[in-house]
Structure formats: structure tokens, C-alpha cells
Amino acid sequence: MEAPFYNEAMPNLLDIFDKFIHADWFNTMLGVVIICAITFVVARITVAFMRRVLNKTSLLPSSSIFINLVRIVVWVIGICCVLSMCFNVNISAMITGLGVVGIAVSLGFQDTLSNLIGGIQMTLMGVVRPGDNIEIGSETGVVTDVGLRHTTIITKLGETVIVPNSVISKTSLVQLPPAEQFKVPFCATGDASKLDEIAAEITERAKAAAESVSPVTQDPKVFFSEITEYGFRGSIVMRVEDSAATGSAADAVVRAIAPLTR
């Protein structure tokens, strides 16, 4: 009794399934899913490749602005493929039409475009790179990233400062010495003929004191700049590994060389 029903039902189900998979909307959605999946994979591979290239080359800084631009370009190409192949949209005509619309849109997004262009200019020209210690207006800190719209700076207090790229491109920018570097001024006393000995002792004490706080990456250098009634004015410049420890290292150096100065 069940065999005739089975024999009748199966062809009907197969016919329904065949119509389903050959429906225009199904083919369209399947094409959209496949193209989006391919675009996603290509974007991931391209971004990973770009990160590796930027980390190995010194020609371009490893800023996120390039990564984001590459990701946007890949997805724009993918969307154009979806519109053209799945929905039969004339991409050339659409681009021509968007050219007119783009003028109106650009007027409404002047600040965003200004930040984007400013970020690209700064990055390509090497004005600001991640790791630079800069002073912009009243803000001073180390650049951690240059994005599409803004540049991120970390101050010595650990505060995160977001500065629009357009502001940096229009404002005077001061490139400071590396954040790991610090300078301690002093005024040494003693015989003028023994300045080399004084400098050597100051250097030795300063290095030992700084090493107790953070590893020294650049040996101390002593510079004498002026003769005063109090002695020989100068400064000692050095670098430590941890930029956050420069304050403590400078304090240790001052305490160590204090007996030799006034």
C-alpha cells in the first residue's frame, strides 16, 4: 500500500527541489554568497600580505591606513562583481552616475575627506610614522597608529589622544627625540684640566644608575656647553629600553651624579 504513495511522492519532491534550485532568485543569491565568500577570503589574504610587507619594508610605515585602504578596495571590487554578475548592473554607467552624486556627497563629507587625504599625505611623505615622538599643539606623545581619519598618540602619562589627520597636516609639528631618550642637565665643579675624568665618572655613575631601572640601549654621552661662575654647565644624554621608565631612570641618574655636581 505504501509503495504507490512513495512512487508518486518522490517524483513530486524531486520536481519541487529541481524548480527550487533552478529558480532565478536562488541562483542570484547563491552567486552573491559565493562572490562575497571569495571577496572575504581575498581580503583576508591581501591584508595579511600587506601587514607582512609593511613590517619588513622601511619605505612605508606599518600604519593601519594602508591596511584599511586595501581592504576597502578589495570589497569595492567584490561588490562591483556582485552587481554586474548577479544583478546585471552596468558598472560603467553606474560609475558615471556616481561621479555626479560624488560631488554632492563630497561636499557633505569635507572633514572626513580632509582627514583621509591628510593621513595619506603624512604617511606617504613620512611626516608621521608609528613610534615617532611628536609634539602637536599642546599634546606630546608617541604615535601608535595613523588611521583613515585620525592619528593616535600615547602620552607619557599613558593617556590616549586622538588627533584628526587634517589638524596635523595644517598645524606645526615638532619631531621630538625618541621617547626612550632623556637628558639630565648638570653643572660640574673641579679643575678644568680634569674635565675628561669628570665626564668619564659622570658617565659611569649615570649608566649604572639607569641600568638599575631599565636596560640602557645607548651609552650615556656627556656634553659641556657653558662655563659659569658656578662651574662647567653640561648635560648627559642616554636611552633606556622602556620609554615608560625614562622619568625613574632620570631620577636615578640625578641622584647618582649629584655628588659630582652642584
Order of alpha helices (4+ residues) and beta strands (2+ residues): alpha-alpha-alpha-alpha-alpha-beta-beta-beta-beta-alpha-beta-beta-alpha-beta-beta-alpha
